[in-house]
Amino acid sequence: MDLLNALVAFANFVMVPALAYGSQLALGALGVTLIYGILRFSNFAHGDTMAFGTMAVVLVTWLFQSWGVSFGPLPTALLALPFGILICMGFVLGTDRLVYRFYRAQKVKPVVLVIVSMGVMFVTNGLVRFIIGPDDQRFADGERFLISARDFKEMTGLQEGLAIKTGQALTVVVAVIAVAWLFWFLNRTRTGKSMRAYSDNEDLALLSGINPERVVMVTWLIVAALATLAGTLYGLDKSFKPFTYFQLLLPFFAAAIVGGLGSPLGAIVGGFVIAFSEVMITYAWKKVVTYAVPERWEPDSLVQLLSTDYKFAVSFVILLVVLIFRPTGLFSGKSV
Amino acid sequence: MTLRDASLFGLVGLLIVLTGVMQSWNLALQVLNMGLISAIMALGVNLQWGFAGLFNVGVMGFVALGGLAVALVAMPPVAESWRVGGAGIVGSMVVALITILAAVWVWKSRRLSRAWRGWLVALILVVGFIIYRTLFDPARDAVESVNPALQGHLGGLGLPALVAWPIGGVLAAGAAWIIGKTALGLRSDYLAIATLGIAEIILAVMKNEDWLARGVKNVIGVPSPLPTAIELQERASFAERFVDPVTASTLTVKLGYSLLFTVVLVILLVLMQLALRSPWGRMMRAIRDNETAAAAMGKNVTRRHLQIFILGSAICGVAGAMMTTLDGQLVPGTYQPLRFTFLVWVMVIVGGSGNNYGAVLGGFLIWFLWVQVEPVGQWLIGTATAGLPEGAFKSHLVDSAAYMRLFTMGVLMLLVLRFSPRGLIPER
């Protein structure tokens, strides 16, 4: 029995990956929930918007690398991030101008907007594959680890190592900054307040002189920034592949619904709930359990509830449970 | 059908004939066969969206279940696998079923307080899961180790291939019942997300449960209801009649499938036209247009939604089973949401939702475009880059031409939604 090693193994294989993944999910789900709150539809193109923004970051990163620009131990992608966000903002505003604005003016039913977003999804998906191709792209450089497993073992003398990748640490730091800024913006600035007012009651907001087109524009800008951030951090942590980003749509929606659609705080909590359950249910606990229990009880099997191929199933089951027992989500978002 | 509709169908027919004349008749028949299957999928989605306004983005899952049904029904059983693991797998499934039923029964019983019920349900689920895994794991390993290069699964029932088609529909209907029970009655976006999820899960199960249908190792050699091309060539009476028996045999087999699929499509189309014009169809459209009013007239909106959701999914399942029979193999890796869910949606939207002929037309037209945009795109890019010097940029552009079709489909869908939102053949 060795509780300390068990704790380190738990931190290494569960805590750290789930924290990073949860931050990425939270950023993505925030985008989904903001679109839902302000524009009032579920944006199926969100995963592909994220892929588009990340693609822009990757291309700018390659440009910088070819110039020999680097950011010391940090990945060059961080320098490219502002440019990627700008490109993504331009793209998103373009789609709004060309596609969504027409339907907004007509006041169509939300489900029509969802179908329209499906069309945008196709176009974006095709564009991304056309420009960068469907393959895996790695663009992380700089130091690979903040703490590598071997250094940790040498420092502490424990059997188990704790490795923290730069990408993971960056993810958490950047996500905290982005979320803090977003909440400050929504709660303290005039534009942010008008966004919340518009989300709560459209007619009242219009009566008090809020310009809806401006609110919508600011929302798209924020969503583009969040999507690019989430995509780049995910890509730094794992790798960039357009199809994977498309598939992230499901955990995003799961996180946003679990937290309560339209509620930013809910999206963050939902992101972590989904991430931790995915990692914990698909992790083989054998190592942790072996350290944590007396020798006689050591397990023979992997002590894995579900194979990792079923991680989508986990977010889906949580989604279903929430839909059945609490359709408005944990933080009482909008629901009809 | 008006003259305009008929001429639109004539146009698509002409496109397929032109493919035959200009490219090859084999390709033309391939387009026709997949067009027929696509038309059936589009009918299924049209039933849900056009008749009832239900937003199903899990078409891929139901199509894949249809394919699974073919593997489970038409393949011959593997006696050895059944001997070593059959009892364990069947037993574990029974345990799982009993556990779920018991949990639901306890949760619904009114004798205990809410907190007690919660703990009891959790206890039942945990105990049930442990029993299930202890029964299931060794049985699964035993089955998967039976001749893994060729079998390693339980095999099917060895029934005729055509029986698998309706069973594919039944399997898809079962999945639709589960999902409909939970997600219908909530707001429409939730159904969309729930179906998106179930499709991914169905695919995950099909890719990973090797004992069921070999997972990503694929089931090949699925029995065909028609004689295969090779059997035809070996038949002396057939081979003597043609100058080129190889081409003749492949064309004959494809034509045979076209006939079979046309029969299915016509039956479904007639049934759906009858349904659309019946009181039931009018009720469905009334519910779609105003749920509150329909509910006030005493219609059980949720039950009707569940009914039509199951029927539409079953049609998608039948189409999926037909597709696997046509391919002669089940390859879970080829099922992709863009191709099997969202493309079907493009078919329905472009063809005209709410109109069965529109959905069928959309199925043929979009499938034709999906097949032909790629060579056209390659030709366009080839022409456009002909003047460029050889190099990485040019080869990148030429390689990327394949993704033109996603882009084209998206643009087509957005254009139709914007300028002709009711589709090519609008609802009447």
Contacts between the chains, C-beta under 8 A, distances in Angstrom:
chain1	res1	chain2	res2	distance
A	41	B	189	7.5
A	42	B	189	4.3
A	42	B	192	6.6
A	42	B	193	6.9
A	44	B	57	7.8
A	44	B	192	8.0
A	99	B	414	6.1
A	99	B	418	7.8
A	102	B	418	6.4
A	110	B	188	7.5
A	110	B	189	7.0
A	111	B	53	7.5
A	111	B	55	5.7
A	111	B	188	5.1
A	111	B	189	7.4
A	112	B	417	7.9
A	114	B	55	6.8
A	114	B	189	6.5
A	114	B	192	6.4
A	115	B	345	7.2
A	115	B	349	6.7
A	115	B	417	6.9
A	116	B	414	7.0
A	116	B	417	5.8
A	118	B	57	7.9
A	118	B	342	5.9
A	118	B	345	6.2
A	118	B	413	7.3
A	119	B	410	5.2
A	119	B	411	7.9
A	119	B	413	4.1
A	119	B	414	4.1
A	119	B	417	6.3
A	120	B	410	7.1
A	120	B	414	7.2
A	121	B	342	7.3
A	121	B	410	7.3
A	122	B	338	7.3
A	122	B	342	6.5
A	122	B	346	7.5
A	122	B	406	5.6
A	122	B	407	7.3
A	122	B	409	5.3
A	122	B	410	2.9
A	122	B	413	6.5
A	123	B	406	7.8
A	123	B	407	5.8
A	123	B	410	3.5
A	123	B	411	6.1
A	123	B	414	6.9
A	124	B	410	7.7
A	125	B	338	6.7
A	125	B	406	5.3
A	125	B	410	7.5
A	126	B	403	5.3
A	126	B	404	7.0
A	126	B	405	7.4
A	126	B	406	3.4
A	126	B	407	3.0
A	126	B	408	7.5
A	126	B	409	7.7
A	126	B	410	6.0
A	127	B	407	6.3
A	129	B	400	7.2
A	129	B	403	3.9
A	129	B	406	6.7
A	130	B	400	4.7
A	130	B	403	4.7
A	130	B	404	7.1
A	130	B	407	6.4
A	131	B	400	7.4
A	133	B	396	7.7
A	133	B	399	7.1
A	133	B	400	6.8
A	134	B	403	7.4
A	246	B	337	7.6
A	246	B	338	7.7
A	247	B	200	7.4
A	249	B	196	7.2
A	250	B	193	7.5
A	250	B	196	6.0
A	250	B	197	5.6
A	250	B	200	6.1
A	253	B	193	4.7
A	253	B	196	7.6
A	254	B	193	7.7
A	254	B	197	7.5
A	257	B	190	7.2
A	257	B	193	6.9
A	301	B	137	7.9
A	307	B	208	6.3
A	309	B	204	5.6
A	309	B	207	6.8
A	309	B	208	4.7
A	310	B	201	7.6
A	310	B	204	5.5
A	310	B	208	7.2
A	312	B	197	7.0
A	312	B	200	4.7
A	312	B	201	6.4
A	312	B	204	6.2
A	313	B	200	7.9
A	313	B	201	4.8
A	313	B	204	6.2
A	315	B	197	7.5
A	316	B	194	8.0
A	316	B	197	3.8
A	316	B	198	7.2
A	316	B	200	7.2
A	316	B	201	5.8
A	319	B	193	7.1
A	319	B	194	7.3
A	319	B	197	6.4
A	320	B	182	5.6
A	320	B	183	7.8
A	320	B	194	7.0
A	320	B	197	8.0
A	323	B	182	6.5
A	323	B	183	6.4
A	323	B	186	6.1
A	323	B	190	6.1
A	323	B	194	7.1
A	324	B	182	5.9
A	327	B	186	5.7
A	327	B	190	7.6
A	335	B	186	7.7
A	335	B	187	6.6
A	336	B	187	4.4
